[in-house]
Amino acid sequence: MPRIELDPWAEERREREELWQSSSESFDRIAFAERAVALVRPPLTTVAICEGMRRVRLEAGRQWGGPPGAQWAILSVPNNASRRAIATAVLSLGGNVARPWSLDLLLAMARDATR
């Protein structure tokens, strides 16, 4: 008979994830997402950025009727999203193109833009 095993740390992990995904910092989150997408330039990808409700969310799929490898993506950015959450979502669009230092570069770019 199958057993259901509950993860006793699931709630704590979810709370921790929500903490780094939100920020009370005042900045234009949509503009930051646009700059991040322009910097990453995911190949053969059409990206739509819109305001989200709860958390940064990225949906992507194959672009039917497009060239081989073409895809679409929708990035939902809530008004309390952190720069790190936005940058992490955008970097996931790059697939294997994203480098380990990319997150640092995007966050540094954000600091320079606010000066």
C-alpha positions in Angstrom: 0.0 0.0 0.0 1.4 3.5 -0.9 2.4 5.8 1.9 2.1 9.5 2.1 5.1 11.2 3.6 4.7 14.8 4.7 7.7 17.1 4.7 7.9 18.7 8.2 10.1 21.6 6.8 7.9 22.5 3.8 6.2 25.4 5.6 9.5 26.8 6.9 11.0 26.6 3.4 8.0 28.4 1.8 8.3 31.2 4.4 12.0 31.6 3.7 11.4 31.7 0.0 8.7 34.3 0.4 11.1 36.5 2.4 13.8 36.7 -0.3 11.1 37.2 -3.0 9.7 40.3 -1.4 11.1 43.7 -0.6 9.9 47.0 0.7 12.5 48.9 -1.4 11.1 51.6 -3.6 12.0 51.1 -7.3 10.4 50.5 -10.7 10.1 46.7 -10.8 8.8 46.5 -14.3 11.6 48.8 -15.6 14.2 46.6 -13.8 12.7 43.5 -15.3 12.9 45.1 -18.8 16.6 46.0 -18.3 17.4 42.5 -17.0 15.7 40.9 -20.1 17.6 43.3 -22.4 20.9 42.3 -20.7 20.2 38.6 -20.8 18.8 38.6 -24.3 17.3 35.1 -24.3 17.7 33.8 -27.8 14.6 33.3 -29.9 12.4 34.3 -27.0 9.5 36.8 -27.0 9.1 38.0 -23.4 6.0 39.8 -22.0 6.3 41.5 -18.7 3.3 42.3 -16.6 2.3 43.2 -13.0 1.6 40.1 -10.9 -0.2 39.7 -7.6 1.6 37.4 -5.2 5.1 36.4 -6.3 7.4 36.6 -9.2 6.3 34.0 -11.7 7.7 32.9 -15.1 5.7 30.9 -17.6 7.4 29.8 -20.8 6.5 27.6 -23.7 7.2 26.7 -27.3 6.2 29.3 -29.9 4.1 27.3 -32.3 4.6 28.3 -35.9 7.9 30.0 -35.1 11.4 28.9 -36.1 12.8 25.8 -34.4 13.7 26.7 -30.8 11.5 29.8 -30.6 9.7 30.3 -27.3 7.5 32.7 -25.5 7.6 33.8 -21.9 5.4 35.8 -19.5 7.1 37.3 -16.5 4.7 38.4 -13.7 6.2 40.9 -11.3 4.3 41.9 -8.2 4.7 45.4 -6.6 6.6 44.0 -3.7 9.1 41.8 -5.6 12.8 41.9 -4.7 15.5 42.6 -7.3 16.9 39.2 -6.6 13.6 37.4 -7.3 13.2 39.3 -10.6 16.8 38.7 -11.6 16.6 35.0 -10.8 13.5 34.6 -12.9 15.0 36.5 -15.9 18.2 34.4 -15.7 16.2 31.2 -15.9 15.2 32.4 -19.4 18.8 32.2 -20.5 19.0 28.4 -20.0 22.6 27.3 -20.3 23.7 30.8 -21.5 23.4 32.2 -17.9 26.7 32.3 -16.1 27.2 32.1 -12.3 28.2 35.8 -12.1 25.1 36.9 -14.0 23.0 37.5 -10.8 25.7 39.7 -9.3 25.9 41.6 -12.6 22.2 42.3 -12.7 22.1 43.4 -9.1 25.1 45.6 -9.6 23.4 47.1 -12.6 20.4 47.9 -10.4 22.6 49.7 -7.8 24.3 51.8 -10.5 21.0 52.8 -12.0 19.8 54.2 -8.7 22.8 56.4 -8.2 
